[in-house]
């Protein structure tokens, strides 16, 4: 029940935040929805592709230790 109350409160807060942002945004910026501000709503994640994995490969390879002579 507490979870439902928190979610409902964030529904209201996120709607106000989105409205405030959209009223004050610049003419070239994109509009946002309440879901963009809502911490309890799930967002769709982009699918992992082979190109993304190759781009991330360098982040996970261990660095070679420097050998001092």
N, C-alpha and C positions, 0 to 999 in steps of 0.2 A: 504494500500500500504506500509506503514511503517512497518507493521507486516511482510509482505512478504519479505521485504528487510532485516529485522533483522533475519528472519528464514534462508534466503539464506546465509547471512554472517556467521551464526552459522553452517550451513552445511559445509562450507569451513573450518572454524576453527576446528570443531569437527573431520573432516577428517584428518587434519594436526596433531591434538593431538593424534588421534588413531594411525596414522602412526609412529609418534615419540615414543609413548609408546611401540608399537609392535617391533620396531627396537631395542630398548634398554632394553627389558624385559629379565628376566632370563630364562634359559631353562625349569624350572619347573613351571613358572607362566603361567596363561592362557592368551590368546590373547584377545583383546578387539575390539569392533567395534566403529564406529563414534557415534552411538546412545548412547553409554555409557557416552559420554561427552556432548551430545547435550541437553541443558536445555528445548527446545521446543518440543522434541519428547516424546510421551507418552510411558511409560513402562508398561508391563503387571504386574499386581499385583497378588500375590499368593492368592488363594481362602482361605477364612476363614473356618476352620474346628472346630469341637467340641473340639478336643484336644487343639487347639490353644486358644479357648475361656476359657477353664478350666485353662490353663497355665497363661492367662492374668487376671484371676479373682482376684488374690491377688493385682493387681495394682490398681483396682478400688474400692475395699472395703474400707470404711472409717475406719480409725484407732480408736480404743477405747480409750477414754481419760483416763489418769491415775487418780485414785481417791486418793487424799492425806488425811491422817487421822491425 
